[in-house]
Amino acid sequence: MTKTKHADDSQPLWRLSPHAMRGTAMHRFMQQTSARHGFAPEYDALYRWSIDERAAFWSALWEFTAVRASRRCECALENADAMPGAQWFTGARLNFAENLLRYRDDQTAILFSGEDETNIREITYRQLYAEVARVTAGLQSLGVQPGDRVACYLPNCPEAIIAMLAAAALGAVWSSCSPDFGVKGVLERFAQIQPRVLFAADGYRYNGKAFDKRDAVTSVAAGLDNLECVVTVRFLNDAPDWSALRNQHRVISFNEFGATKNPATKNPADKTGAADKIPDINFAQLPFDHPLYILYSSGTTGAPKCIVHGAGGTLLQHLKEHQLHTDIGRADRMFFFTTCGWMMWNWLVSGLASGCALVLYDGAPLFPDPGRLWRLAERAGISVFGAGARYFASLAKAGARPGAQHDLSKLRAVLSTGSPLAAESFDYIYRRIKSDLLLASVSGGTDIVSCFVLGNPLRPVYRGEIQGPGLGMAVDIFDAGGRSLREQRGELVCVKPFPSMPLGFWNEPDGRRYHDAYFARFDNVWAHGDYAEITARDGVVIHGRSDAVLNPGGVRIGTAEIYRQVEKVDEVLESLCIGQAWEGDTRIVLFVMLRDGATLTNELKTRIRDTIAANTSRRHAPKKIIAVPDIPRTLSGKIVELAARKAVHGEAVENTEALANPEALQHFRGLAELQEA
């Protein structure tokens, strides 16, 4: 097995000064725990202790982040080495929403902007608490109990957060889809979990266009047998007509929902009222592993799997990732470009537990121009800015210079996820956005509603590398035989339990599919499905999904290795590569989407191949390069190699409702070029 080639990037792109390090929450936590538990006050020692003494680590984190609970645990960790089977904080009683609503002051909790840049809506922590109290009363009036499901079909707006917190306050299980999901895609998810209440909007805006979703909401409601009430949110129109929906279901507008129960909260914009006018929420006190969220697998290889996440594990992981790994505090304003259909929405919302302000945006990130989100960053004073890796690549292709065009003086961290962040994107962010910031490429996902590897204010940032594993996450790289690898590519695994492991899949009492999804590959080890490596500096590089690894001539090649090189070619906006079965072997086929005015000439094909070969190897160079007008991607923006590969081989692609642009698959079927040598 050959070692991976890297560019000569021996010098860090960023490192926090010793003085600034001492001011971070990570440093304070390290000092406290090292003094109490007897290890050296150095990050490497802290990480080893967090893995070796997991019960002590997670208990110390509980105390450091001041988790609110009505009862402490009887045992922090039982069945400590069982995957699955480990039990965390047995006997504890807490409420997820109570921890996110610990503040009730006049500091900003949420700022919201849509594509219309003339207005930013602001909600304080006091107002947020009042609104959640009102909606909680509305759910109580419907008889919602712990374990009932409450769902939303909403844009990324404050109402989604308010409704989620109200559901969690009662111990209901929350699940969400963004309004760009079609009816079939929503029903494939929600019909499995049968929510009692649905929060839904009349539509959304994207790329300058309005999309009316009232008919879709009506169809979704008709397909949910146990649905008792639809709570409607105005988004496109001041007075949307819901008469068709009212013919089938009980319908209540969001602004009226629960209002008669709590007249003191009718005007949440009034900041003058005393705190005692806000009714207290009776937060249900529930076990650590009480179900909180149901998230869904992408559904590109079959019906979406309903992944159940527990309240305590989600809370602890997010507190750790926000406060320690991102250094989030009350002075921060945190933004992530996401929708309610991506787990980064759940991750972002947990920032309320750290007292920061959440900045929400719903719309197209590059509309009407690449400066859209950076104008928001300047106006809202964003200090932590997050988006998918594809967004930063698109900015670079567009020649955007946010740092020169906007006041980003408050910005101190940029986060990236969704797909591997190319080394060239590291260069772009430090050159064109800001040179003095923590660039945290993170990776984990829906499966754990958190991260395996992510940023760290105590460690330097090196070009093309994720800084390292999260505290308490025993990340390793295995070869096919289950042997640990260093500076070599293999399967990303986690060899010890962690609190945000799913509780299981919904309505699967025997746990068989859950076991097969993560633990069948290696016994008692979580196999995440990423093809990755740990570098000599203990950084991490993700080379793509394991199920999309190419295998020409028996040599395993991660698709991300190819994408990183293709991004250097100016004419190419985006690319997708697959392995095509050919003459008893596999050959690499690269599909490229070109910028306007560009043509896939023989010269351009040669330049693409040479760029790939020069920075990887000749084996990485595609045998065929084909131009397509569009590339299939999921609703969260991830390209879908498996669906494209099936289309190329003439196989049926299941569940195209999981794709944002299923029509793009037609460009991959029956191509004459793929039948030629």
SVG drawing of the C-alpha trace seen along z (x, -y; Angstrom):
<svg xmlns="http://www.w3.org/2000/svg" viewBox="-64 -49 71 59">
<polyline fill="none" stroke="black" stroke-width="0.4" points="0.0,0.0 1.5,-3.3 1.6,-6.4 -0.4,-9.4 1.4,-12.2 0.9,-15.7 2.2,-19.1 5.0,-20.6 2.8,-22.3 5.0,-22.0 4.0,-25.5 0.6,-26.0 -1.8,-28.4 -3.0,-29.6 -2.1,-29.2 -3.6,-30.9 -1.2,-32.9 -0.3,-31.5 -2.1,-34.4 -5.3,-33.9 -5.2,-30.2 -5.3,-30.8 -8.6,-32.6 -10.3,-29.7 -12.9,-27.4 -10.8,-24.4 -7.8,-25.7 -9.8,-26.3 -11.3,-22.9 -7.9,-21.3 -6.5,-23.1 -9.3,-22.1 -9.4,-18.5 -5.6,-17.9 -5.3,-19.3 -8.1,-17.1 -7.3,-13.9 -3.5,-14.0 -2.5,-14.3 -0.2,-16.9 -1.9,-20.2 -1.3,-19.5 -3.9,-18.9 -2.6,-15.5 -2.7,-14.3 -6.3,-15.7 -7.4,-13.8 -5.8,-10.5 -7.5,-11.0 -10.9,-11.7 -10.6,-8.3 -9.1,-6.2 -11.4,-7.6 -14.6,-8.3 -16.9,-8.2 -14.7,-10.8 -14.4,-12.9 -18.1,-13.2 -18.9,-13.8 -16.3,-16.6 -17.9,-18.0 -21.3,-17.9 -20.1,-20.0 -18.0,-22.4 -20.9,-23.2 -23.4,-23.4 -25.9,-20.9 -29.3,-21.6 -30.8,-18.4 -33.3,-17.7 -31.5,-14.5 -27.8,-13.6 -26.9,-10.2 -26.4,-7.0 -23.7,-5.8 -22.0,-7.8 -21.2,-4.7 -22.4,-1.1 -21.4,1.6 -18.5,-0.7 -17.1,1.2 -20.3,2.4 -21.1,1.1 -24.0,0.9 -25.1,1.4 -23.2,-1.2 -25.5,-3.1 -24.7,-6.8 -25.8,-8.7 -28.4,-6.2 -30.7,-7.6 -30.3,-11.2 -33.3,-13.4 -33.2,-16.4 -34.9,-18.3 -33.1,-19.3 -35.2,-22.4 -34.6,-23.6 -30.9,-23.6 -31.3,-25.6 -33.6,-28.1 -31.5,-28.7 -31.3,-32.4 -34.3,-34.7 -32.7,-38.1 -32.8,-40.8 -29.7,-39.6 -30.3,-38.6 -31.1,-34.9 -32.0,-34.8 -31.5,-37.0 -33.3,-36.0 -33.0,-37.1 -34.5,-35.8 -33.6,-36.7 -35.1,-40.2 -32.1,-42.1 -34.1,-45.0 -35.1,-43.5 -33.5,-41.4 -35.9,-40.0 -34.5,-39.9 -35.7,-37.9 -34.3,-38.2 -33.9,-35.3 -36.8,-36.7 -39.0,-36.8 -37.9,-33.3 -38.8,-31.9 -42.2,-33.6 -42.9,-32.2 -41.9,-28.7 -44.1,-28.9 -47.0,-29.9 -46.5,-27.1 -45.9,-24.6 -49.3,-25.5 -50.7,-24.9 -49.2,-21.4 -50.4,-20.6 -54.0,-21.6 -53.7,-18.9 -52.7,-16.4 -49.1,-15.9 -47.2,-13.6 -43.6,-12.4 -42.7,-10.2 -45.3,-11.6 -43.9,-12.9 -44.1,-16.5 -42.9,-17.3 -42.2,-20.4 -42.2,-21.2 -40.7,-24.7 -38.0,-27.1 -35.1,-27.9 -37.0,-30.4 -37.5,-31.2 -40.8,-29.4 -39.0,-26.1 -36.8,-26.6 -39.7,-27.7 -41.8,-24.7 -38.9,-22.3 -38.2,-23.7 -41.8,-23.5 -42.0,-19.9 -38.8,-19.0 -40.1,-20.8 -42.9,-18.2 -40.6,-15.3 -42.1,-14.9 -39.8,-13.7 -39.0,-16.2 -38.5,-15.6 -38.1,-18.1 -38.0,-18.4 -37.3,-21.6 -39.9,-22.8 -37.8,-21.9 -38.7,-18.3 -41.4,-17.0 -44.6,-15.4 -43.3,-11.8 -40.0,-12.6 -41.7,-14.0 -44.2,-11.1 -41.4,-8.6 -40.0,-10.1 -43.0,-11.2 -45.3,-8.3 -42.8,-6.0 -43.0,-8.0 -46.7,-9.2 -46.6,-12.7 -49.6,-14.0 -48.8,-17.6 -47.3,-19.2 -45.9,-22.7 -45.9,-23.8 -45.4,-27.0 -47.3,-28.3 -44.1,-28.3 -40.5,-29.6 -38.2,-31.7 -35.1,-30.5 -33.0,-32.2 -35.5,-35.1 -38.5,-32.9 -41.4,-32.2 -42.6,-28.5 -46.1,-28.0 -46.3,-24.8 -49.9,-24.9 -51.0,-22.1 -47.9,-20.0 -48.8,-20.6 -52.4,-19.5 -51.1,-16.3 -48.6,-15.6 -51.3,-16.0 -53.6,-13.6 -50.9,-11.0 -50.4,-11.0 -52.9,-8.8 -52.4,-9.9 -52.1,-13.6 -54.5,-15.6 -53.5,-19.2 -51.6,-21.4 -50.1,-24.6 -49.5,-27.0 -46.8,-29.5 -47.0,-32.6 -43.9,-32.9 -44.9,-34.0 -48.2,-35.8 -49.7,-37.8 -53.0,-35.9 -52.5,-32.6 -55.7,-30.7 -55.7,-27.3 -59.3,-26.3 -58.3,-23.1 -56.3,-22.0 -59.1,-23.0 -61.5,-20.6 -59.4,-17.7 -57.7,-18.7 -57.8,-20.9 -55.8,-24.0 -54.4,-26.7 -52.2,-29.6 -48.8,-29.7 -49.5,-33.2 -52.8,-32.0 -51.5,-28.6 -51.7,-28.5 -52.2,-32.2 -55.5,-32.0 -53.6,-29.9 -51.0,-32.6 -52.3,-36.1 -49.1,-37.6 -47.2,-36.4 -49.4,-37.9 -46.9,-40.6 -43.4,-39.1 -41.9,-42.2 -42.6,-44.1 -39.3,-44.2 -40.7,-46.3 -42.7,-43.7 -41.4,-42.1 -40.0,-38.6 -42.9,-37.4 -45.3,-38.1 -43.8,-35.2 -45.4,-31.9 -42.9,-29.3 -42.6,-26.2 -43.1,-23.0 -40.2,-21.1 -40.7,-17.3 -37.8,-15.7 -36.8,-12.7 -34.0,-10.0 -30.7,-10.9 -31.5,-8.7 -35.1,-9.9 -35.7,-10.3 -35.3,-13.9 -34.8,-13.8 -35.6,-11.6 -33.2,-12.3 -33.1,-10.5 -30.5,-8.9 -30.2,-10.4 -32.5,-7.7 -30.5,-7.5 -30.2,-3.7 -33.7,-2.9 -36.3,-4.1 -34.7,-6.6 -33.7,-5.1 -35.2,-6.9 -32.3,-7.5 -33.4,-8.2 -31.1,-10.5 -31.3,-10.9 -31.6,-14.2 -28.7,-13.8 -26.2,-12.6 -27.1,-15.2 -26.9,-18.0 -23.5,-16.9 -21.9,-16.4 -23.1,-19.8 -22.0,-21.6 -18.6,-20.1 -18.3,-20.9 -19.6,-24.5 -17.9,-25.5 -14.6,-23.6 -13.9,-23.0 -15.4,-26.2 -15.0,-28.4 -18.6,-29.6 -19.8,-32.0 -22.4,-34.6 -20.6,-37.3 -20.8,-35.2 -23.1,-35.3 -23.1,-32.0 -24.3,-31.3 -24.4,-28.1 -26.0,-28.0 -28.4,-25.1 -32.0,-24.1 -34.3,-22.2 -33.6,-19.1 -29.9,-18.8 -28.5,-17.8 -26.5,-21.1 -29.7,-22.8 -30.0,-20.7 -26.3,-21.4 -26.7,-25.1 -29.8,-25.4 -28.0,-23.9 -25.9,-27.1 -28.7,-28.5 -27.4,-26.4 -24.2,-28.4 -26.0,-31.7 -24.9,-32.9 -27.0,-34.5 -28.0,-32.3 -28.1,-33.9 -30.6,-32.2 -30.8,-32.6 -33.3,-31.0 -32.7,-31.3 -30.0,-30.8 -26.5,-31.5 -25.3,-33.2 -28.4,-35.2 -28.4,-37.8 -24.6,-37.7 -21.8,-35.9 -21.7,-38.7 -25.2,-37.9 -24.1,-36.0 -21.2,-38.3 -23.4,-41.3 -25.4,-39.4 -22.2,-38.6 -21.2,-42.3 -24.7,-43.5 -25.3,-40.9 -21.8,-40.9 -21.3,-37.2 -18.3,-35.8 -18.6,-32.1 -19.6,-31.5 -20.3,-28.0 -21.3,-26.5 -20.8,-23.5 -17.4,-22.9 -19.1,-23.4 -20.1,-26.9 -16.5,-28.0 -15.4,-26.3 -18.2,-28.3 -17.0,-31.5 -13.5,-30.9 -14.7,-30.1 -16.7,-33.3 -13.7,-35.3 -15.4,-36.7 -13.3,-38.7 -15.4,-38.9 -12.6,-40.2 -11.9,-43.1 -15.5,-44.0 -17.0,-43.6 -16.3,-44.5 -15.6,-41.1 -13.8,-42.4 -16.0,-40.3 -15.4,-37.1 -13.0,-34.7 -13.9,-31.2 -15.1,-29.6 -16.6,-26.1 -17.0,-23.8 -18.6,-20.4 -20.9,-18.4 -18.0,-17.2 -14.2,-17.3 -12.7,-20.8 -10.1,-21.0 -6.6,-22.3 -7.2,-25.1 -10.3,-26.1 -8.1,-26.5 -5.9,-28.9 -8.9,-30.8 -10.4,-31.3 -7.2,-32.6 -6.4,-34.8 -9.8,-36.2 -12.0,-36.0 -9.7,-36.5 -6.1,-35.5 -6.6,-35.5 -9.3,-32.9 -9.8,-29.3 -10.7,-27.4 -12.5,-24.3 -13.3,-21.6 -15.5,-19.2 -16.9,-15.7 -19.4,-13.5 -23.0,-13.6 -26.6,-12.6 -25.7,-9.3 -24.3,-10.8 -25.9,-14.4 -22.4,-15.7 -18.7,-15.3 -16.0,-12.7 -13.3,-15.1 -13.4,-18.9 -11.6,-22.1 -9.6,-22.9 -8.5,-26.3 -5.4,-24.8 -4.0,-23.2 -2.7,-24.8 -4.5,-24.6 -2.6,-22.9 -3.5,-23.1 -6.0,-20.4 -6.2,-18.8 -8.9,-18.6 -7.3,-19.4 -8.2,-16.1 -10.8,-14.0 -13.2,-15.4 -12.6,-14.9 -14.0,-11.6 -14.1,-10.2 -11.8,-7.2 -11.3,-7.7 -9.0,-5.4 -8.4,-4.2 -8.7,-0.5 -7.6,1.6 -9.9,4.3 -8.6,6.7 -9.4,4.4 -5.7,3.3 -5.0,-0.3 -3.3,-2.4 -1.2,-5.6 -0.5,-7.9 -2.4,-5.4 -5.9,-5.4 -8.6,-3.2 -12.0,-3.1 -12.8,-5.7 -13.9,-4.0 -14.6,-4.8 -13.4,-2.0 -15.2,-3.0 -18.7,-4.1 -19.8,-7.8 -23.0,-9.4 -24.4,-10.6 -24.6,-7.2 -28.1,-6.7 -30.6,-5.0 -31.5,-2.9 -33.7,-3.1 -37.4,-4.0 -39.8,-1.1 -37.0,1.6 -37.2,3.5 -34.6,6.1 -32.0,3.5 -30.8,5.6 -30.7,2.9 -29.0,0.5 -26.3,3.1 -25.8,3.9 -25.5,0.2 -22.6,-0.5 -21.2,2.5 -21.3,5.4 -18.0,4.4 -15.9,4.7 -17.0,6.4 -17.8,4.0 -16.5,1.0 -18.4,-1.8 -17.6,-1.9 -18.7,-5.3 -18.4,-4.8 -15.7,-7.4 -12.5,-6.7 -9.9,-8.6 -6.4,-8.8 -4.7,-10.2 -1.6,-12.2 1.8,-12.4 0.6,-15.6 -2.5,-13.8 -4.7,-15.7 -7.4,-13.9 -8.0,-13.9 -11.3,-12.6 -11.0,-11.0 -14.7,-10.5 -17.3,-7.9 -16.2,-4.3 -19.1,-3.1 -17.9,-5.4 -14.3,-4.4 -12.9,-3.7 -11.0,-0.5 -9.2,-0.5 -6.7,2.4 -7.3,3.2 -6.0,-0.1 -8.4,-2.0 -8.9,-5.6 -11.1,-8.1 -13.2,-10.3 -12.3,-13.4 -8.7,-13.0 -9.8,-13.6 -12.3,-16.4 -9.5,-18.3 -7.5,-18.5 -10.4,-19.2 -11.3,-22.2 -8.0,-23.8 -9.3,-23.9 -11.1,-27.2 -13.4,-26.1 -15.0,-23.4 -17.7,-24.4 -18.3,-21.0 -17.4,-17.4 -18.5,-13.8 -16.5,-10.6 -17.5,-7.0 -16.0,-3.6 -17.5,-2.1 -17.4,1.7 -15.2,2.1 -13.6,5.2 -13.4,7.2 -12.0,4.2 -13.1,0.7 -12.2,-2.5 -12.6,-6.0 -15.1,-8.2 -15.2,-11.9 -18.3,-14.0 -17.8,-17.8 -20.1,-20.7 -18.5,-23.7 -18.9,-27.4 -20.9,-29.3 -18.9,-29.7 -16.5,-26.9 -16.2,-23.9 -14.8,-20.4 -12.1,-20.4 -9.3,-17.8 -6.9,-20.5 -9.1,-20.9 -9.4,-17.1 -5.6,-16.8 -5.2,-19.7 -7.7,-18.0 -5.9,-14.7 -2.5,-16.2 -3.6,-18.3 -5.0,-15.1 -1.9,-13.0 0.6,-15.6 -0.8,-15.9 -1.9,-12.3 -0.9,-9.6 -1.5,-8.4 -3.9,-5.8 -6.2,-8.7 -6.5,-10.2 -9.9,-9.4 -10.1,-7.3 -13.2,-9.2 -14.1,-12.8 -17.7,-13.8 -19.4,-17.2 -22.9,-17.2 -25.2,-20.2 -26.0,-19.2 -24.8,-16.9 -27.2,-15.0 -27.1,-16.0 -29.1,-15.5 -31.3,-18.1 -28.5,-19.1 -26.2,-19.7 -24.0,-16.5 -23.2,-15.0 -24.5,-11.5 -22.0,-9.2 -24.0,-6.0 -27.1,-7.2 -24.9,-8.4 -23.1,-5.0 -26.4,-3.2 -27.7,-5.4 -24.5,-4.8 -24.9,-1.0 -28.6,-1.1 -29.8,-0.2 -32.9,-1.6 -32.2,-4.4 -34.5,-4.1 -36.1,-6.9 -35.2,-9.8 -37.3,-12.0 -34.2,-12.2 -32.5,-14.2 -32.7,-18.0 -32.5,-17.5 -33.4,-14.0 -33.7,-15.1 -29.9,-15.4 -29.7,-11.6 -31.0,-11.6 -27.6,-13.1 -25.9,-9.9 -28.0,-7.3 -27.3,-5.8 -24.2,-7.9 -22.6,-6.6 -19.2,-7.8 -19.4,-5.3 -19.6,-2.4 -16.3,-3.4 -12.8,-2.4"/>
</svg>
